[in-house]
Amino acid sequence: MREVHAVIFDLDNTLWDVGPVILRAEHTMLRFLAERYPRVIERHSLESMRDVRARMAMEHPAMRHDFTWLRTQALLVHAREAGYPESMADETFEVFFRARNDVVLYDDVLPSFEALASRYRLFAISNGNADLAAIGLAHYFERSLAAREAGTLKPDPRIFTMLLDAAGVAADRAVHVGDDPEADVEGARRAGVEAVWLNRTGESWPGSIPAPRHAISTLAELAPLLAAPAA
């Protein structure tokens, strides 16, 4: 591995399993709506609410990077349809968002951060809208950048460049660690950043994308990889 000064982490499905988190948060939101705004639930199921969000993304492609905006706007549609005040949208999103940030970290996350924090500058880039402060991880990271702040989604290399420029880190002195071959590995590569593919589930690499030089199955493998001399 070349000399590394900074390590950038993806969040969802890299530091925690996001699928169960989102599902639990959506059901928490549904229970809140059933109690406070029942006419929405009379009109919609979880699936039809997802359909409305998907329609919002299609109708507003310039906002598809901002999941907070998409959810809030869809909730505004539900409020208007059901004859509720628009304040319902913000109330309901807050309920969802609290649950969305109630994550269970993978067991290797905290030990790895403790091992890395004294040797490298740590950063985060995410397409999602997780709140590192709410989760309790913000103190490990010098900076974080979400797609909604950057105005674009990975694999657009600009999101990596924005973070690196703001931090004063050269692309060739950073590595990015993430689970998604396209968003994380290809996105980092386009920005000139070395990518480390975190493959927790033993997936096969998709043949449509050039494979990365480095792949790990657990974050426990990351510190030794970064410390290894360049071949």
N, C-alpha and C positions, 0 to 999 in steps of 0.2 A: 504494500500500500504506500502511495506517495505521502509526503508530509502533510498532515491534516491539522488545521487550526480550529475548524468549526464543524459541528455535526448538526444537521438539520433533520428533524423528525416529522414524518406524517403523524396524524393523530388517530382518526377512526380506523379500526382494524389493524393498527400498528401497535398502539398502546392499550387498546381495549377492543372487545368484540362489539361492534356498533349495532348489529342487527337487533339483538334482544333489547338493547337500550332504546332504540327508536320505537320498537313495537310497544314496549312498556310505557314509554312517554305518550304515545298516541292513545293507548287505552286509558291512561290517567286523564288525558285531555277529554276523552269521550265521557268518562264518569263525571267530570266537572261540568261539561255541557248538559248532560242528562239532569244534573241537579239544579243548575243555575239557568240554563237556556234550553229547555227541553224541546222547543219547536225545531231546533236545528237537528236534533237526533230523530225527530219524527220524519224529517225530510231526507236525512243522509245516514249512510253507513260509513264505516272507516274506508271502505273501498271507493265509494262515490266521492268522499272528501279528497282522497288521493287523486281521483280523476280531475277534480276541479283544480288542484294544484298543478297537475300536468298540463291542463289547458292554459293556466296562467303562464307557465313557462313557454308554451308555444306562442301565445299571444304577445308575450313580452320577452323576446329572445335576448334583449340587451340586459335583462335582469336574471337570467338563468343561473348566474353565479352566486346569487344572493338567496340562500334558502330561508333566511329570516324574513326577507321581503315577500317571498313567494307564499310562505305559510300565513303571514299576516294578511296579505291581500286576499288569499282564499278565504280566510276567516271573516274578512269584511264582506265578501260576497255572501257567505252564509248568514251573517247578521242581517244584511239588508233583505235577503230573501225571506227570512223568518220574522222580520219586523222588530228586530232588536236594535239598541243603540250601537253605534260603531265602536264604542268603548269595549264591547264584548270581544273584539278581535285582540286587543292588547292584553286584556285580562286572561283570555284563553291561551294566548301564546306564552305568557309568563308561567302559567301552570305547566304547559308542555316543556318549556325551556328548563325549568327547575328539574323536571324528571329526566330530560335529555342529558343533563350534566351529572346525573347520579349513575356514574359508571363504575364498573369493576375492573381495575387494572389487571393486566396479565401479571403473573407472579414475577416475571423477570424485569419488570419496568423499574421499580424503585431501586433494586440492587444495581442495575445497570447505570441509572442516572447518578447514583452515589459514586460509582467507579469512574464515570466519565467527567463529572462536573469539575473536578480539580485539574483536569488535563486539557479540556477542550471548551470552547465557547459553544453553548447549546442554543438551538433555535427551533422553531416549529413553523411549518407551512401546512395548511389544511384547506381542502375544498369545503369542509363542513363548517358548522357554526358552534362548535364546542367552546366552552369558556374555561380556560386553564385555571383561572383564579377560583372559580366555583368548584372545580374538580380538586383543587389543592396542589397543582403542579406548577403554577406560574413561577415560583421562586427558583426553579431549575433553569428557566429559559431567560436568556438575555432579551430576546425579541420573539414575537410570534406574528404571523401574517395569515389572515384568512382570505379566502377568495372574495368574500363580500367587501373586504377593505381594498383588495388589490384591483377589483373590477374585472377579474378574469379567473378562470379555473385552470388548475393543472390539467393537461400537460403543457399549457402555454408557458414557454420559458420565461416570460416577463415576470411572473410571480416570484420565481427564484431570483431573478436579477434585481427586482425591487428590494427584496430582503437583503441580499448581499450588498447592494450599493448603500442601503441605509446603515448596515452594520460595518461597512468598510472592510469586507472580507473578499478576497479574490476567489473567483469561481474555482480555480485549480487548487485551492487550499481548503475546500469544503467537500463534505460528502453528504448525501441525502439518503435517509433510511426510510423505506416505505414498503407497503404490501402490494401496491397496484402496479403491474407491469407497464401500463400505458401512462397513467397519471404520474407515478412516482419515478419509475426507472427511465422511461422515455422522456418525460418532462425534464428531469434533472440533466439528462444527457444533452438535450437541446440547449440547455443553459450553460453547458461546459462544466457541469458538476458531476463528480463521480457518484454513481448510484450503488447502493447496497440493497438488494432485494431481500426483504424479510418474508420468507415463505414458511409460515407456521404450520400449514396444513399439507405440505408435500405435494403441492400442485405442479403440474407440468408447465414448463415455460411455453407461452404461445409462440408458434412458429412465425407469425407475421412480424415480429419485432426482434431485432438483434438482442441476444442474451447479454446480460451484464457480466462484468468480470467477477463480481462478488455476490454471493448469495449466502444467507444464513437462515437457520430455522428457529433461532431464539436470540434475544438481545444479549444473552450471556456470551455469545460468540463475538459480539461487536468490538469490545475493548481489545481483545487479543488480535483481531483482524486489523484494527487501526494501528496498533503498535508494531505489527509485523513489518520488517524491512521490505522495501520495494524489490520486486523480483528483477 
